[in-house]
């Protein structure tokens, strides 16, 4: 005797029919969700990249890494204690890891440009952290990596501008309410 389940009317139906109905419902829902591409997944390239910049905070991520890099230079120039230098180095690495988590972008070249910059920032922060206790070769390597960082970030911003016709704001401050345009307009 086959196992059965009751439907909403109280009638009994075979278990396989219930499983088929459930599977059909899951497949229907999955098909409906697949058709709901977000704004960074459909439309012209300019719209997709603009939506990504807005949703991922692309401009502010670039600005944050630039500020983090400058803060390392400042801490080193002031001869701050090793613990303070480690802190700013760790911030650069952590912020770069967060930025990497927002990849990929809707444009492969932009993804590649940002990935190179973010990986460089991570390496710079890690080398700085390891060298913060006075290991000159690690600090020198970090300085070299940070000197490459700004041009790498600029290349990525130029790619955004080439696609969208606008350069995103790299401000790290929170915009006033109602002024959430990632391009600063």
N, CA and C of each residue as an Amber inpcrd file, in Angstrom:
protein
   555
   0.8350000  -1.1710000   0.0000000   0.0000000   0.0000000   0.0000000
   0.8820000   1.2360000   0.0000000   0.6210000   2.1910000  -0.8880000
   1.4260000   3.3940000  -1.0170000   1.0570000   4.3780000   0.0870000
   2.0690000   5.0700000   0.5940000   1.8010000   6.0930000   1.5990000
   1.0490000   7.2360000   0.9460000   0.2100000   7.8930000   1.7050000
  -0.5520000   8.9890000   1.1280000  -0.6130000  10.1550000   2.0910000
  -0.9320000  11.3040000   1.5540000  -1.0880000  12.5350000   2.3110000
  -2.4600000  13.0890000   2.0190000  -2.9470000  13.9330000   2.8930000
  -4.2420000  14.5720000   2.6560000  -4.0100000  15.9260000   2.0290000
  -4.8440000  16.3010000   1.0510000  -4.7390000  17.6320000   0.4660000
  -5.6520000  18.5760000   1.2420000  -5.7910000  19.8040000   0.7790000
  -6.5630000  20.8110000   1.5040000  -8.0370000  20.4640000   1.6130000
  -8.5200000  19.5850000   0.7920000  -9.9310000  19.2090000   0.8780000
 -10.1270000  17.9920000   1.7630000  -9.0580000  17.4650000   2.3000000
  -9.1480000  16.3080000   3.1700000  -9.0470000  14.9980000   2.4280000
  -8.9920000  15.0380000   1.1060000  -8.8630000  13.8090000   0.3220000
  -7.4340000  13.3110000   0.3740000  -7.2890000  12.0720000   0.2600000
  -5.9850000  11.4350000   0.3120000  -5.3850000  11.4040000  -1.0930000
  -4.0600000  11.6150000  -1.2000000  -3.3850000  11.4930000  -2.4780000
  -2.0350000  10.8370000  -2.2440000  -1.5190000  10.1820000  -3.2240000
  -0.2410000   9.4860000  -3.0580000   0.8880000  10.4680000  -2.7260000
   1.8690000   9.9920000  -1.9800000   2.9970000  10.8190000  -1.5550000
   3.7660000  11.3740000  -2.7530000   3.9320000  10.5960000  -3.8090000
   4.6710000  11.0770000  -4.9770000   3.9770000  12.2660000  -5.6020000
   2.6650000  12.3360000  -5.5510000   1.9420000  13.4840000  -6.1030000
   2.2390000  14.7340000  -5.2780000   2.3230000  14.5610000  -3.9690000
   2.6420000  15.6980000  -3.0950000   4.0630000  16.1780000  -3.3630000
   4.9880000  15.2520000  -3.5450000   6.3710000  15.6330000  -3.8350000
   6.4790000  16.3170000  -5.1880000   5.7410000  15.8270000  -6.1680000
   5.7420000  16.4510000  -7.4880000   5.2120000  17.8750000  -7.4030000
   4.1500000  18.0700000  -6.6410000   3.5780000  19.4120000  -6.4830000
   4.5790000  20.3450000  -5.7990000   5.2700000  19.8450000  -4.7830000
   6.2640000  20.6600000  -4.0810000   7.4260000  21.0050000  -5.0010000
   7.8870000  20.0320000  -5.7610000   8.9830000  20.2690000  -6.6990000
   8.5830000  21.2900000  -7.7530000   7.3640000  21.1840000  -8.2540000
   6.8630000  22.1420000  -9.2420000   6.8350000  23.5510000  -8.6540000
   6.4090000  23.6800000  -7.4100000   6.3610000  24.9890000  -6.7570000
   7.7630000  25.5710000  -6.5950000   8.7250000  24.7450000  -6.2120000
  10.1040000  25.2080000  -6.0500000  10.6810000  25.6480000  -7.3900000
  10.4720000  24.8680000  -8.4280000  10.9910000  25.2260000  -9.7480000
  10.3430000  26.4940000 -10.2850000   9.0620000  26.6640000 -10.0500000
   8.3640000  27.8770000 -10.4800000   8.9350000  29.0910000  -9.7670000
   9.1460000  28.9790000  -8.4450000   9.7100000  30.0900000  -7.6790000
  11.1250000  30.4050000  -8.1440000  11.9240000  29.3830000  -8.4030000
  13.3000000  29.6010000  -8.8690000  13.3120000  30.2970000 -10.2270000
  12.4080000  29.9090000 -11.1110000  12.3210000  30.5500000 -12.4270000
  11.9260000  32.0120000 -12.2920000  10.9980000  32.2790000 -11.4000000
  10.5630000  33.6630000 -11.1960000  11.7000000  34.5040000 -10.6390000
  12.4530000  33.9650000  -9.6820000  13.5710000  34.7090000  -9.1160000
  14.6840000  34.9140000 -10.1210000  14.9150000  33.9620000 -10.9770000
  15.9660000  34.0990000 -11.9910000  15.6550000  35.2430000 -12.9430000
  14.3990000  35.5490000 -13.1380000  14.0180000  36.6510000 -14.0130000
  14.1000000  38.0040000 -13.3410000  14.4340000  38.0320000 -12.0650000
  14.4840000  39.2860000 -11.3100000  15.9150000  39.7710000 -11.1750000
  16.5830000  39.9950000 -12.2630000  17.9560000  40.4770000 -12.2110000
  17.9760000  41.8840000 -11.6460000  18.9480000  42.1420000 -10.7960000
  19.0920000  43.4660000 -10.2100000  19.5680000  44.4520000 -11.2530000
  19.5620000  45.7550000 -10.8960000  19.9570000  46.7800000 -11.8550000
  21.4040000  46.6710000 -12.3050000  22.2630000  46.0170000 -11.5160000
  23.6450000  45.8740000 -11.9500000  23.8440000  44.6240000 -12.8030000
  22.7390000  43.9130000 -13.1250000  22.8290000  42.7080000 -13.9270000
  22.0660000  42.8090000 -15.2410000  21.3620000  43.8960000 -15.4530000
  20.6100000  44.0520000 -16.6910000  20.6930000  45.5060000 -17.1460000
  20.4060000  45.7210000 -18.4070000  20.4400000  47.0700000 -18.9560000
  21.7720000  47.3700000 -19.6110000  21.9170000  48.6190000 -20.0800000
  23.1650000  48.9990000 -20.7470000  24.3300000  49.0340000 -19.7530000
  25.5600000  48.9130000 -20.2520000  26.7250000  48.9040000 -19.3600000
  26.7840000  50.1020000 -18.4080000  26.4660000  51.2940000 -18.8910000
  26.5270000  52.4770000 -18.0190000  25.5790000  52.3350000 -16.8330000
  24.3890000  51.8250000 -17.0760000  23.4150000  51.6510000 -15.9920000
  23.8680000  50.5630000 -15.0250000  24.4230000  49.4760000 -15.5580000
  24.8680000  48.3750000 -14.6950000  26.0340000  48.8090000 -13.8130000
  27.0050000  49.5040000 -14.3940000  28.1620000  49.9400000 -13.6140000
  27.7350000  51.0160000 -12.6080000  26.8750000  51.9270000 -13.0090000
  26.3810000  52.9390000 -12.0680000  25.6810000  52.2890000 -10.8900000
  24.8630000  51.2850000 -11.1620000  24.1630000  50.5770000 -10.0890000
  25.1550000  49.8590000  -9.1820000  26.2010000  49.2800000  -9.7650000
  27.2160000  48.6120000  -8.9430000  27.9450000  49.6150000  -8.0690000
  28.3580000  50.7520000  -8.6480000  29.0670000  51.7780000  -7.8820000
  28.2100000  52.2170000  -6.6950000  26.9330000  52.4110000  -6.9580000
  26.0190000  52.8410000  -5.9020000  25.8340000  51.7610000  -4.8470000
  25.5590000  50.5530000  -5.2680000  25.2770000  49.4720000  -4.3340000
  26.4880000  48.9900000  -3.5620000  27.6330000  48.9810000  -4.2070000
  28.8560000  48.4600000  -3.5820000  29.6750000  49.5640000  -2.9270000
  29.2650000  50.8130000  -3.1030000  30.0560000  51.9050000  -2.5420000
  31.4240000  51.9840000  -3.1860000  31.4690000  51.7620000  -4.4980000
  32.7410000  51.7110000  -5.2150000  33.6130000  52.9350000  -5.0410000
  33.0390000  54.1200000  -5.1370000  33.8270000  55.3430000  -4.9950000
  34.3560000  55.5290000  -3.5850000  33.5030000  55.2960000  -2.5990000
  33.9520000  55.4770000  -1.2160000  34.9750000  54.4190000  -0.8220000
  34.9090000  53.2150000  -1.4100000  35.9210000  52.1860000  -1.1420000
  37.2840000  52.6620000  -1.6290000  37.3100000  53.2730000  -2.8120000
  38.5590000  53.8230000  -3.3440000  39.0700000  54.9180000  -2.4150000
  38.1860000  55.8290000  -2.0160000  38.5820000  56.9100000  -1.1180000
  39.1000000  56.4030000   0.2120000  38.4650000  55.3670000   0.7320000
  38.8970000  54.7940000   2.0120000  40.3110000  54.2400000   1.9120000
  40.6140000  53.5370000   0.8270000  41.9580000  52.9790000   0.6620000
  42.9980000  54.0830000   0.4970000  42.6320000  55.1450000  -0.1950000
  43.5590000  56.2820000  -0.3360000  43.8400000  56.9120000   1.0310000
  42.8000000  57.1040000   1.8260000  42.9720000  57.6820000   3.1650000
  43.8010000  56.7530000   4.0410000  43.4940000  55.4610000   4.0020000
  44.2650000  54.4990000   4.7960000  45.7520000  54.5570000   4.4420000
  46.0550000  54.6400000   3.1530000  47.4440000  54.6900000   2.7110000
  48.1290000  55.9630000   3.2180000  47.4320000  57.0890000   3.1250000
  48.0020000  58.3460000   3.6280000  48.2030000  58.2970000   5.1410000
  47.2920000  57.6290000   5.8530000  47.4360000  57.5250000   7.3040000
  48.6640000  56.7150000   7.6950000  49.0030000  55.7210000   6.8870000
  50.2360000  54.9720000   7.1480000  51.4350000  55.8890000   6.9770000
  51.4540000  56.6510000   5.8810000  52.5620000  57.5860000   5.6560000
  52.6840000  58.5680000   6.8200000  51.5520000  59.0650000   7.2860000
  51.5550000  60.0260000   8.3950000  52.0960000  59.3740000   9.6710000
  51.6140000  58.1880000   9.9950000  52.0760000  57.5050000  11.2160000
  53.5750000  57.2220000  11.1560000  54.0520000  56.8210000   9.9850000
  55.4820000  56.5530000   9.8450000  56.3060000  57.8340000   9.9290000
  55.8130000  58.9150000   9.3260000  56.5700000  60.1750000   9.3500000
  56.6360000  60.7790000  10.7550000  55.6290000  60.4870000  11.5690000
  55.6250000  60.9980000  12.9500000  56.3670000  60.0580000  13.8940000
  56.8230000  58.9320000  13.3720000  57.4930000  57.9160000  14.1830000
  56.5940000  57.4590000  15.3330000  55.3260000  57.2070000  14.9730000
  54.3710000  56.7190000  15.9640000  54.8390000  55.3780000  16.5200000
  54.3450000  55.0120000  17.6950000  54.6990000  53.7020000  18.2590000
  54.2520000  52.5640000  17.3370000  54.9220000  51.4330000  17.4680000
  54.6280000  50.2790000  16.6090000  53.1540000  49.8860000  16.6680000
  52.5400000  49.9610000  17.8380000  51.1240000  49.5830000  17.9640000
  50.2300000  50.4900000  17.1260000  50.5350000  51.7870000  17.0930000
  49.7370000  52.7240000  16.2930000  49.9420000  52.4640000  14.8000000
  51.1610000  52.1570000  14.4270000  51.4480000  51.8580000  13.0190000
  50.7450000  50.5620000  12.6190000  50.7920000  49.5640000  13.4890000
  50.0960000  48.3030000  13.1960000  48.6070000  48.5540000  12.9670000
  48.0380000  49.4450000  13.7430000  46.6090000  49.7380000  13.6220000
  46.2730000  50.3010000  12.2460000  47.0290000  51.2940000  11.7840000
  46.7140000  51.8790000  10.4790000  47.0310000  50.9120000   9.3470000
  48.0430000  50.0600000   9.5310000  48.3590000  49.0410000   8.5270000
  47.2290000  48.0210000   8.4330000  46.7310000  47.6010000   9.5900000
  45.6300000  46.6310000   9.6190000  44.3730000  47.2190000   8.9870000
  44.1350000  48.5090000   9.1880000  42.9690000  49.1480000   8.5620000
  43.0480000  49.0610000   7.0390000  44.2200000  49.3130000   6.4890000
  44.3720000  49.2280000   5.0380000  44.0650000  47.8090000   4.5580000
  44.6300000  46.8180000   5.2130000  44.3680000  45.4270000   4.8090000
  42.8930000  45.0740000   4.9490000  42.3120000  45.4350000   6.0850000
  40.9030000  45.1020000   6.3170000  39.9870000  45.7900000   5.3210000
  40.2190000  47.0660000   5.0730000  39.3700000  47.7930000   4.1230000
  39.5310000  47.2390000   2.7080000  40.7410000  46.8090000   2.3610000
  40.9540000  46.1990000   1.0410000  40.2020000  44.8750000   0.9370000
  40.2040000  44.0940000   2.0070000  39.4540000  42.8230000   2.0020000
  37.9620000  43.0720000   1.8520000  37.4540000  44.0900000   2.5140000
  36.0360000  44.4330000   2.3840000  35.7350000  44.8200000   0.9370000
  36.6020000  45.6290000   0.3480000  36.4060000  46.0560000  -1.0420000
  36.4420000  44.8640000  -2.0000000  37.3470000  43.9240000  -1.7600000
  37.4200000  42.7230000  -2.6040000  36.0960000  41.9680000  -2.5540000
  35.4560000  41.9890000  -1.4010000  34.1810000  41.3080000  -1.2490000
  33.0690000  41.8830000  -2.0990000  33.2560000  43.1010000  -2.6150000
  32.2540000  43.7250000  -3.4740000  32.4760000  43.4380000  -4.9490000
  33.4750000  42.6430000  -5.2540000  33.7290000  42.2410000  -6.6380000
  32.9920000  40.9490000  -6.9130000  32.6380000  40.6710000  -8.1280000
  32.9800000  41.3660000  -9.3620000  32.0300000  42.5320000  -9.6350000
  32.4680000  43.3520000 -10.5650000  31.6330000  44.4320000 -11.0810000
  30.9480000  43.9030000 -12.3450000  30.0300000  44.6650000 -12.9310000
  29.4140000  44.2270000 -14.1880000  30.3440000  44.3120000 -15.4010000
  31.5410000  44.8630000 -15.2230000  32.4940000  45.0330000 -16.3200000
  33.7850000  44.2990000 -15.9660000  34.2100000  43.3590000 -16.8010000
  35.3740000  42.5350000 -16.4850000  36.6470000  43.3580000 -16.3440000
  36.8600000  44.3420000 -17.2150000  38.0810000  45.1510000 -17.1110000
  38.0920000  45.9360000 -15.8070000  36.9510000  46.5060000 -15.4210000
  36.8630000  47.2290000 -14.1530000  37.1300000  46.2820000 -12.9910000
  36.5700000  45.0830000 -13.0500000  36.8210000  44.0950000 -12.0020000
  38.3110000  43.8020000 -11.9000000  38.9590000  43.6010000 -13.0420000
  40.3970000  43.3110000 -13.0460000  41.1920000  44.4850000 -12.4840000
  40.8460000  45.7130000 -12.9050000  41.5570000  46.9040000 -12.4150000
  41.4100000  47.0430000 -10.8980000  40.1860000  46.9040000 -10.4120000
  39.9600000  47.0310000  -8.9700000  40.6140000  45.8860000  -8.2080000
  40.5510000  44.6920000  -8.7390000  41.1600000  43.5520000  -8.0520000
  42.6630000  43.7590000  -7.8920000  43.3300000  44.2500000  -8.9420000
  44.7690000  44.5340000  -8.8370000  45.0310000  45.5640000  -7.7450000
  44.2390000  46.6290000  -7.7240000  44.4240000  47.6770000  -6.7140000
  44.1600000  47.1390000  -5.3090000  43.0760000  46.3870000  -5.1570000
  42.7130000  45.8730000  -3.8380000  43.7370000  44.8550000  -3.3330000
  44.2520000  44.0180000  -4.2290000  45.2810000  43.0660000  -3.8190000
  46.5630000  43.7900000  -3.4240000  46.9020000  44.8510000  -4.1550000
  48.0730000  45.6510000  -3.8300000  47.8950000  46.3020000  -2.4610000
  46.6990000  46.8230000  -2.1990000  46.4250000  47.4490000  -0.8950000
  46.5310000  46.4350000   0.2330000  46.0210000  45.2370000  -0.0050000
  46.1170000  44.1880000   1.0110000  47.5770000  43.8540000   1.2950000
  48.3710000  43.6840000   0.2420000  49.7940000  43.3720000   0.4140000
  50.5170000  44.5170000   1.1250000  50.1940000  45.7580000   0.7560000
  50.8290000  46.9180000   1.3910000  50.5150000  46.9600000   2.8780000
  49.2620000  46.7160000   3.2160000  48.8790000  46.7110000   4.6280000
  49.5410000  45.5790000   5.3870000  49.5840000  44.3970000   4.7780000
  50.2050000  43.2500000   5.4350000  51.7080000  43.4600000   5.6340000
  52.3750000  43.9560000   4.6000000  53.8160000  44.2050000   4.7250000
  54.0910000  45.2980000   5.7510000  53.2640000  46.3120000   5.7660000
  53.4110000  47.3860000   6.7500000  53.2420000  46.8270000   8.1630000
  52.2190000  46.0110000   8.3470000  51.9490000  45.4280000   9.6650000
  53.1450000  44.5980000  10.1320000  53.6640000  43.7630000   9.2200000
  54.8030000  42.9140000   9.5670000  56.0680000  43.7380000   9.8280000
  56.1910000  44.8740000   9.1480000  57.3820000  45.6980000   9.3110000
  57.2670000  46.7730000  10.3790000  56.0970000  46.8960000  10.9980000
  55.8450000  48.0010000  11.9410000  56.7530000  48.0020000  13.1570000
  57.3490000  46.8940000  13.4580000  58.2590000  46.8300000  14.6060000
  59.6870000  47.1800000  14.2130000  59.8570000  47.7000000  13.0140000
  61.1750000  48.1620000  12.5930000  61.8370000  47.3100000  11.5310000
  61.1200000  46.4240000  10.8770000  61.6980000  45.6030000   9.8180000
  61.7110000  46.4230000   8.5280000  62.8430000  47.0220000   8.2460000
  62.9660000  47.9560000   7.1300000  62.5830000  47.3630000   5.7690000
  62.9860000  46.1400000   5.4290000  62.6120000  45.6150000   4.1080000
  61.0850000  45.5090000   3.9210000  60.3810000  45.1130000   4.9650000
  58.9190000  45.0050000   4.8570000  58.2940000  46.3870000   4.7220000
  58.7880000  47.3620000   5.4690000  58.2580000  48.7210000   5.3580000
  58.5580000  49.3090000   3.9840000  59.7430000  49.0000000   3.4530000
  60.1030000  49.4860000   2.1230000  59.1930000  48.8650000   1.0640000
  58.9310000  47.5650000   1.1860000  58.0460000  46.8950000   0.2340000
  56.6380000  47.4850000   0.3320000  56.1810000  47.7510000   1.5530000
  54.8620000  48.3600000   1.7390000  54.8080000  49.7360000   1.0780000
  55.8700000  50.5100000   1.2340000  55.9080000  51.8440000   0.6240000
  55.8330000  51.7340000  -0.9000000  56.5460000  50.7610000  -1.4700000
  56.4870000  50.5520000  -2.9250000  55.0740000  50.1750000  -3.3610000
  54.4570000  49.2730000  -2.6160000  53.0920000  48.8450000  -2.9450000
  52.1140000  50.0090000  -2.8270000  52.2800000  50.8200000  -1.8000000
  51.3740000  51.9660000  -1.6340000  51.6070000  53.0250000  -2.7020000
  52.8420000  53.1390000  -3.2010000  53.0950000  54.1110000  -4.2730000
  52.4080000  53.6830000  -5.5730000  52.2000000  52.3950000  -5.7480000
  51.4710000  51.8860000  -6.9220000  49.9660000  51.9530000  -6.7310000
  49.5240000  52.0090000  -5.4830000  48.0970000  51.9150000  -5.1880000
  47.2880000  53.0500000  -5.8050000  47.6910000  54.2790000  -5.6040000
  46.9070000  55.4120000  -6.1060000  46.7590000  55.3650000  -7.6260000
  47.8230000  55.1120000  -8.3940000  47.6320000  54.9830000  -9.8480000
  46.7090000  53.8250000 -10.2350000  46.7870000  52.7080000  -9.5060000
  45.8900000  51.5860000  -9.7950000  44.4320000  51.9750000  -9.5440000
  44.1970000  52.6770000  -8.4460000  42.8380000  53.1330000  -8.1410000
  42.3710000  54.1540000  -9.1760000  43.2730000  55.0290000  -9.6090000
  42.9160000  56.0370000 -10.6160000  42.5250000  55.3680000 -11.9330000
  43.2260000  54.2960000 -12.2880000  42.8890000  53.5520000 -13.5070000
  41.4770000  53.0000000 -13.4180000  41.1110000  52.4740000 -12.2610000
  39.7580000  51.9370000 -12.0730000  38.7150000  53.0500000 -12.1640000
  38.9960000  54.1950000 -11.5610000  38.0480000  55.3150000 -11.6390000
  37.9040000  55.8060000 -13.0830000  39.0120000  55.8010000 -13.8210000
  38.9500000  56.1880000 -15.2350000  38.0840000  55.2150000 -16.0270000
  38.1350000  53.9490000 -15.6820000  37.3000000  52.9520000 -16.3580000
  35.8260000  53.2090000 -16.0640000  35.5060000  53.5170000 -14.8130000
  34.1120000  53.8490000 -14.4690000  33.6650000  55.0430000 -15.2880000
  34.5040000  56.0750000 -15.3610000  34.1530000  57.2840000 -16.1170000
  33.9880000  56.9700000 -17.6060000  34.8240000  56.1000000 -18.1350000
  34.7230000  55.7370000 -19.5560000  33.4020000  55.0330000 -19.8490000
  32.9250000  54.2490000 -18.9020000  31.6770000  53.5030000 -19.1040000
  30.4520000  54.3620000 -18.8350000  30.4950000  55.1170000 -17.7400000
  29.2970000  55.8450000 -17.2930000  29.2630000  57.3000000 -17.7430000
  30.4180000  57.8440000 -18.1080000  30.4880000  59.2620000 -18.4430000
  30.6450000  60.1450000 -17.2170000  30.7640000  59.5280000 -16.0310000
  30.9190000  60.2770000 -14.7780000  31.9160000  59.5630000 -13.8750000
  32.6600000  60.3430000 -13.1120000  33.6060000  59.7830000 -12.1530000
  32.9360000  59.7330000 -10.7900000  33.0010000  58.5830000 -10.1220000
  32.3560000  58.5040000  -8.8130000  33.0770000  59.3430000  -7.7670000
  32.3290000  59.8290000  -6.8200000  32.9130000  60.5390000  -5.6860000
  33.6870000  59.5390000  -4.8450000  34.8480000  59.9420000  -4.3760000
  35.6350000  59.0890000  -3.4950000  35.5510000  59.5700000  -2.0510000
  34.5740000  60.3960000  -1.7730000  34.3900000  60.9140000  -0.4210000
  34.1270000  59.7710000   0.5480000  34.7120000  59.8860000   1.7190000
  34.5030000  58.8660000   2.7440000  33.5160000  59.3300000   3.8060000
  32.9620000  60.5260000   3.6180000  31.9580000  61.0170000   4.5650000
  30.5800000  60.5770000   4.1020000  29.6710000  60.4530000   5.0430000
  28.3080000  60.0570000   4.7070000  27.5830000  61.2560000   4.1080000
  26.8840000  61.0540000   2.9840000  26.1680000  62.1700000   2.3520000
  24.9750000  62.6060000   3.2070000  24.5530000  63.8160000   2.9640000
  23.3660000  64.3290000   3.6470000  22.1630000  63.4860000   3.2390000
  21.1580000  63.3790000   4.0960000  19.9650000  62.5970000   3.7450000
  19.3900000  63.0470000   2.4020000  19.0530000  62.0660000   1.5810000
  18.4840000  62.3480000   0.2810000  19.5070000  62.6440000  -0.8070000
  20.7930000  62.6850000  -0.4530000  21.8410000  62.9690000  -1.4230000
  22.7870000  61.7770000  -1.5130000  22.2700000  60.6720000  -1.9910000
  23.0340000  59.4380000  -2.0380000  23.6040000  59.1280000  -3.3980000
  23.7890000  60.1320000  -4.2570000  24.3470000  59.9070000  -5.5880000
  25.8180000  59.5670000  -5.4580000  26.2420000  58.3530000  -5.8630000
  27.6490000  57.9640000  -5.7210000  28.5820000  58.7540000  -6.6300000
  28.0140000  59.5480000  -7.5030000  28.8320000  60.3660000  -8.3940000
  28.9110000  61.7980000  -7.9090000  28.3710000  62.0540000  -6.7220000
  28.4870000  63.3640000  -6.0900000  27.6550000  64.4560000  -6.7190000
  26.6410000  64.1050000  -7.5050000  25.7950000  65.1380000  -8.1330000
  24.5790000  65.4240000  -7.2780000
